[in-house]
Amino acid sequence: MSNDTAPYKWPDPVVEWAATSIIDVNAPSEWVQKLVEQMLQASLPLERVRILHQILHPQLSGISYCWTRTSADVVVNKATQGLLERDSYLLSPFHPVCNGETTLIHRHLEHINEPLDFPILSELKAQGMTDYLVLPLNFSEGEIGAISLATNRTNGFKEHEIKRIQQIVRAATRGLEILIRHETALSLICAYLGNTTGKRVLSGMVQRGEGETIDAVIWFSDLRKSTKLSEELPADEYLALLNQYFDCLAGAVLNQGGEVLRFIGDAVLAIFPVDKQNFTSWETAAKNALIAVKDAELRIAVLNEIRAKDNLPPISYGIGLHSGPVHYGNIGTSGRVEFTVVGKAANEAAKIESLCKPLNQKVIVSEPLTQYHQGAWINLGKHQIPGTNTELSLFTY
């Protein structure tokens, strides 16, 4: 075989793996685990590896992957907003590396005179670590993540091992950036659309009109006297109030596994889907929806106690619960689509909630839903659903 046709051999098999391996974006910790395993098979004396990167998300500021020889499995931690202002980050070696102040932090923990200038170094030394490295992860759009590596081998890392680790890290940055970009996209889309809806969109369900008919418990809630509040309060105060209100109502839905689909002004549209991925029975979906109702009531009560101490008026709300089939999918224009639920049952749920005010109730539940939950229901009688030809028996508790 001539040299022209001979297969190219990478100088370092670990660098080759890091640069060319297939990446499963749905299993980031597994790829990190395999990267560490490749380094261990190459006789690099690793005892602890940690990767940290920032993420664009309304509630999260960073994600870390941590491997230790004692646990073997990679542990994923997601840090809430504010991490970059906390001492745990500001006093860590990750801070100067991620800020671009240095491209290498190397501490020989065995050396008596070695400065322990970061709190983590004292902890690692107490755990028996002998050497510690922090290297940057330089991503394509200018962001910088970081990776730390520690060993407990006597005399620590050798010079040629450090150079090899630097080459491996540079090659692995490509794979890590792919994982980070996907994680960022998934986190953002789930934050804005909901977990179930976000994953459906990211998996390819993006065409207008695309969707399916599903069974669901439908939640529609609304803030009382919102027009008056919006007129009386400065815009920033009204926005803060809305966010507090949504924490109470939508937060209760999310805590019980519901999917918040839309914030329509001060209204919340949510579903508790009855399918294999969410609630496996009508009874379970109904139970969780009613738990969410009671949780919302408790949250509003706590919020109103706080408002009373500040001499602010209490806030109130209405919730309508209904059940039935809905079309769950994309609607909109060719250039702007929205993933939501539409159909007779969804429309009726909103109309049922609109009856809370004239019937002087905080919560109204339709008769079909009461068939799946044996609560102490109070019958409100039969009522014409506004804007429809449908009459339903309505209940509260």
N, C-alpha and C positions, 0 to 999 in steps of 0.2 A: 504494500500500500504506500503510495507516495505521500509526502508531507502535506500536499495540497488537500488530500482527502482525509487525513488523520483527524479524529475528533479532538476538539480543543479540551485541554485539561486545565482546570482552574488551579492556581498555585495552592489555594487553601480550600479544602472541601467544606469547612464550616462557613466561610465567606460565600462560597457557591450556593450552599443551601439557603443562607440568609437572603441572598440576592435573587434567587430564582424559584424558591419553593411556592407551591400553590397555597393560597391564603383563603381560609374559610372565614369570611367576615362575620358570620353568625356565631363563631366560637373563638373570640380573640384570646381568651386565656389559654386555649389549647395550643395556639400558635406560639405564644410566649413560652409555654411549657416545652414545646419541641425545640425552640431556640436554645433554651437552657440545657436540654438533654444533649443537643449537638455539641455544645461547648464542654459539657462534662465528658462526653465520649472522646473529645480531643484532649483530655487530661488537663483541662484548665481547672484549677483548684477552687471552685466556687462553693461558698457556703450560704450566701444570701445575695439575691438579685432583686432590685426594685426599679420599676419604670414609672415615671410620673409625667403626665402631660395635661395641659389645660384643655378645656372643652367649652364650646359656645352653647349655653343652655340657660334658661331663665332661673333655674334653681341650683344648678351644679356649676362648680368652677374647675374641677379637675378630676381625673381618674388615675388610679395607680394600680399596678400589677406587682404583687410581691411573691417571690418564691424563696423558700428556705429549705435546706436539706432535711431538716427535722420534720417539716410538714409535707414536703414533696409537691403538693398541689399548689397551684397559683391562686392567690387570694386577690379578689378584685374589690377595691374600695372606691366609692364615689364621694367626693368632698362637696359639701354644700357651698353656696355663694359666701364669700367672705374669707375663704382660705388664704388668698393672697395678702390679706391684711393681718393674719394671725401670726403670733410668734412661732408657732409650730412650723410655719413655712419660712417666715422672715429670718429665723435663726438657723435654718437648715442649709446644708451645702447645695441643695437644689436651687435656692434663691439666686446666688451669684451665677450659677451655670445657666439657668433659664433666662436670666437677664442679659446674657451675653458678656458678662464681666470676665469670664475665664473659660477656657476649653478643657481644663483638666484640674480636678482636685484630687490629690494623692496624699494620704496620710499613713505613715508606717506606725501602726499602733503599738508595736513592740518596743519602739525606741523610747527611752525614758524622757528625752528632751523634745519629743514630737509634740507640737501644739495640739491640744484638744479644743480647738476653737469653735466647734459646733457641738451642741448638747448630745447629738446622736453618737458622737465619737466615744464619749465616756460610756454610754450604754453598750456599744459594740465591743469596746475593750473589756467591759465586765462580763460579756458573753463569751469571751475567749477569741475574738477576732484579732487578727494580726496585721491586716492590711485592708485599705479601703480606697476605692476609686469612684469618682463621679465624672461622667462624660456627657457631652451634649448630644441631643438628637436634633439635627438641623433639618427642619421641614421646608417644603418647597415655597411656601408663602411667607417665610421669614420667622415663623414661630419656632421656639426652641423648647423641646422637652428635655428630659434628663434620665439617665440610667445610672444606678449605683451598683457596685459589685464589691463583695467582701469575702475574705478568706480567713481561715483559722490555721493555715499551714505555717509552720515555723519559717521565719524569714519572708513570709508574704509572697506577693507576686514577683516573678523575675522580670527583668527588663524586656526580654523578648516576648513574654506573655502579655505584658501591657500593650506593646505595639500590636500584637495579634488581636487582642481584645478591641483595640481602637479600630482596626480594619473590619472586624466582625460587626461592631456597632454601626459603623458607617454603612455597611451593606444592609444591616437589619432595619435601618431607618426607613427604607422604602416600604417594607412590609408593615412596620408600625404606623406609618402615615396612612396607609390604606385602611388599617383597622380604625385609626382615629377618625378619619374622614367619614367612614361608615357609621361609627358610633355617634359622631356629631349629628349626622343626618338623621339617624334613627331617633336620637334623643330629642332633637328639635321637632321632628314631625310628630312624634308621640306627644310632646308637650303641647303642640298646637292643635292636633287632631284627635288625640286620645291613643291609648296603647293599641287597641284592636284595629281601629281605623288607620292609624299611622303605619302599622306593619302591612296592612293590605295595600295601601298606596305604594309603599316602598317596594313591595314584592311585584308591582307591575299593574295593579288595578287602577289605571289613570284615565282611561278613555271615557269621554262623556257618554252617559247612558249605561255604562257598565256597572253591574251590581247584581244583587240577588234578593229574593224575598226571604225574610227571616221572621221568626216569632220573637216577640220581646215584650217585656214590661216597659211602658213608656212613661217617663217622668217629665212633667213640665211645671216649672215654678216661676214665680214672678214676685218682684219687690213691690210692696204697697206704698202709695204716695210718692212714687219715684219722680213724677213730673214736678211736684211741689218741692221735693228735695233738690232736684237739679236746678230749680230756679232760685232757691234760697241760699244754696251753698256755693262758695267759690269752686271753680272747676277742679282744683287739686284735692279739696276736701271731699267733693262728691265722688271723685275717682277712688280716693282712699276708702270711703264708705262702701262703694261697690265691691272693692277687693275684699273687704272684711265680710261683706254679705256672701260673696261667692265662696270664700273660705268655709263659711258655715254650710251653705246649701250644696254647692258642687263638691266641696271637700267631703261631705258626708256620703255623697254618691260614690266618689272614687274609693273611699275607705271600704265600701261594701262591694267593690268589684264592678260597679256600673261604669258605663262609658259616656262621658260628657261630650256631646257632639257639637253643640253651639251655645255661644253666649249671644243672645239676641237683645241688645240693649241691656236691660237689667233682668232678662229672663234666661232660664237655663233649660235646654233640651237635652235629655239624657235617656239612655236605654240600658236595660238589663237583658242582654240577648240570651235566648234559650237555644243553645247549640253545643256542640262538642267542645269548643274552645272556651266557653264561658260558663253558663249555668246549664246543667244537664237536664233540669226539669223545670216546669212552670212553678212548682211549689218552692223550689230553692230560689228562683229569681224573685218571686213575690215576697218571700221571707226577707231576703236581703234588701229589697226596695223599702219594705216597711221598717226594717232596722235603720236604714238610712234616714227615713222620715223622722224617727224618734231622735236619732243622733243630731239631725239638723235643728230640731226643736231645742235640744239641750245647748247646742252651740250658740244659737240665737239668744237664749236666756242668759248665758255667760256674757255675750257681747253687750246685751242690754244692761246688765249690771255695771259693766265698765262705763257705758255711755251715761248711766244715771249718776255715777260719781263725778262725771265731767259736766253734769247738768245738761245733758243732751237728751232729746226725746227718744223713746224706744223705736225700733224698726220692726215691721211685720212683713208677712209674706203669705203667698198662697201656693199650694202644691196640688196638682192634679195627677192621679195615677190611673193608667188604663192598660189594657193588654190586647194583643192581636198581631196579625201579620203586617209587616211594613217592608217597603222596598228600601234596601240599604245599599247605597251606591252613589255614583257621581251624577250631579246635575249642574247646569250652568250654561255658559256660552263656550264657544270653541276656544277662547283665550283665557277664560277664568271659570274654573269648576270648583265645586264644593262637595265633600263626601258627607252625606247626611242620611236621614230617613224621611221618606215621604209616603203618603198613602192615607187612606181613610182613618185608620187607627191613630196615626200621628196627629192628624188634624183634630180628631175628637179629643185627644189628650189635652191639647191646648185649649179647646173650647170648654172642657170639663174644669180646667183650672180657672177659667174666666168666671165660673159660677161661684167660686169661693167667696167673692165679695158680696153678691146679692143674697147668698145663703148664709153669710156671716160665719164661714168656716175657714180654718187654716189649711185643712187637708180634705180633699174629696177623692174618693176611690170609686171606680166604676164596678158595677155588679160582676162582669166577667172576671175581674181580678179577685174578687172576694171568694170565688169558687176554689181558688188555689191557696187560700190562707184562712184558717179558722180563727179569725180575730173576734173581739167583742164589738162587732160592728153596730153602728147606730144608723138605722135606715132613714134617709132623707127624702124618700119617696121617688116617684118617677118624674123625670124632667126632660123637656125637649132640649137637645144639644143645640146651642145657638148656631144659626147658619146652616143647619142640616134638617133632614126629615127624620132623624133618628131620635127615639126616646129611650132613655136608659134609667134603670134604678141606680141611684147614687147613695153612697155610704160615707160615714166618717167614723171616728173611734173616740 
